[in-house]
Amino acid sequence: MTTDLSAIIPTFAGGTIDRADQVRVNPERLKEAMMRPNARLLKLDGLSPVFDAAGDLAWAPLYEASPDNDLLLLGIDGDTPCFAELNGAGAAMPAADPRLWQSLGVLPPEQAAIYATARSLVDWHARHRFCANCGQPTESRKGGWARQCNKEEGGCGAEHFPRTDPVAIMLAECEGKILLGRQPRFPPKRFSALAGFIEPGESIEGGVARELWEEAGIKVRNVRYIASQPWPFPSSLMMACTSVTDDPTLTLDEEEIEEAAWFSLGEVKAAMNGDPEAPFIAPPPFAIAYNLLKNWVEEQEG
Amino acid sequence: MTTDLSAIIPTFAGGTIDRADQVRVNPERLKEAMMRPNARLLKLDGLSPVFDAAGDLAWAPLYEASPDNDLLLLGIDGDTPCFAELNGAGAAMPAADPRLWQSLGVLPPEQAAIYATARSLVDWHARHRFCANCGQPTESRKGGWARQCNKEEGGCGAEHFPRTDPVAIMLAECEGKILLGRQPRFPPKRFSALAGFIEPGESIEGGVARELWEEAGIKVRNVRYIASQPWPFPSSLMMACTSVTDDPTLTLDEEEIEEAAWFSLGEVKAAMNGDPEAPFIAPPPFAIAYNLLKNWVEEQEG
């Protein structure tokens, strides 16, 4: 991947490493990659990143991996096989550690993408040790990119793949203003784009329309896709969209949204610039909501 | 959802029913919906649709549901609560029954969307009866939109939600031609857009670039999202994109792609028109690959 892949590359979306799927699925080639003297291991503290003195992701020689842990092939960087340990760490909920957010905000795009991949997969393995089809234990396969239920030990043999949950995150536009909202868990004054999981039997565009109807009581048209971002808390694929409505009357779902309002171009710009007089605090730059707002401002000024 | 939601509405993407998430999550309201005299049940034969004499999806009164089966709230259509039975039918692989494909091709968009939702969820429940976290049995919750591991019977209490697996399906363009390929399982002469699952730690755009590199050996830039489609075989979200490459040299992954070639505007138009002289047979109209080709032809003809 290069920077001319798309106009907007959000944090975590800038991966360039060769994921080497043909090595993953070939036990001989996988073993050969593990044996290479330059093979390296991403250091993790549970699910959290570990940084070296320069503030980059820290790596160790692969032989430092615990013999008790399965290995995940993150990919091959140039000629360096890169692994992470399936260390059993799992978290059902997003991480709220402010230090994590700060450190991710300054990582180079390629490193943020590697951490996102490692975090999602380590977490997925920890929370999917059993077969959803028959209840028997499963084992890591394909260099950590699948789990399989063991037929020889009485299981059904089903193969399971890591989840990636598509989430729409969206603006609605009306009379030159955009809709932003506050979830109850947000820090004070923070407003962001509304969001929700895409459900079975639904397109991205249908999901955008449903979420805005359920959460804000507005009917939208002209849904337009802007950009996407992997979000490893725990395993979302964020898909940022805009839409248009003709009636700004809001009816909020107060369980999901504690406050929502329409903001003008000037108000959004003030918030993006960190102006203390701005009527709200913008989402942080590593969230795709930030890219979505920035893109809207640029389109207005274009 | 209305037809002005987006420029392209592929088959299965045209849902308009109110999914009524506030009813799903409220046991009292859910019970009230089940008790309404007009509540109705989508007829299914395993995972296959059942049609009435007019060729529409067939419905029965809700009391015809088996008392042994949990119910799935598909949504509320006007004031009619619509359910399906979690009948235990599951299939790990796409359905290949030509009669199914024919019948889906002529269903009105709203009905195709309801069938897609029902099929994905009935299948998901059948193949996820156990907790992936602890191996204990799980139970349907929230009107069929979740399963929960039962803490009182020794489980861990984890809640599980239906999977929706994002898949990129893409064209690459080079010198006025587009790349199409054949999977070994395709009928003779059929060519279609290449496709693959988006992986953890990857954007849609990154997934498009990776798939085209892995399967066809080309490096692309300028990935552009076109449209999306729920695809219930078993639970994909298809996201159709275009991209551009400067070097048409192909290196195929022959496990995935048995043949691939660049086709001109005239050749694609001939195939879309069903011309017997066309160099390939186009994908069927209910596949988003068809919408992707149609959109490309329209863009070329401006």
Interface residues (C-beta under 8 A of the other chain):
Chain A: M1 T2 D4 L5 S6 I9 P10 F12 A13 G15 R19 D21 Q22 A92 A113 I114 A116 T117 A118 S120 L121 W124 R127 H128 R129 F130 C131 A132 N133 C134 G135 Q136 P137 W145 A158 H160 F161 P162 R163 T164 D165 P166 F197 I198 E199 P200 G201 E202 S203 I204 E205 G206 A209 R210 E214 V220 R221 N222 V223 R224 Y225 A227 S228 Q229 P230 P232 S235 L237 M239 D253
Chain B: M1 T2 D4 L5 S6 I9 P10 F12 A13 G15 R19 D21 Q22 A92 A113 I114 A116 T117 A118 S120 L121 W124 R127 H128 R129 F130 C131 A132 N133 C134 G135 Q136 P137 W145 A158 H160 F161 P162 R163 T164 D165 P166 F197 I198 E199 P200 G201 E202 S203 I204 E205 G206 A209 R210 E214 V220 R221 N222 V223 R224 Y225 A227 S228 Q229 P230 P232 S235 L237 M239 D253
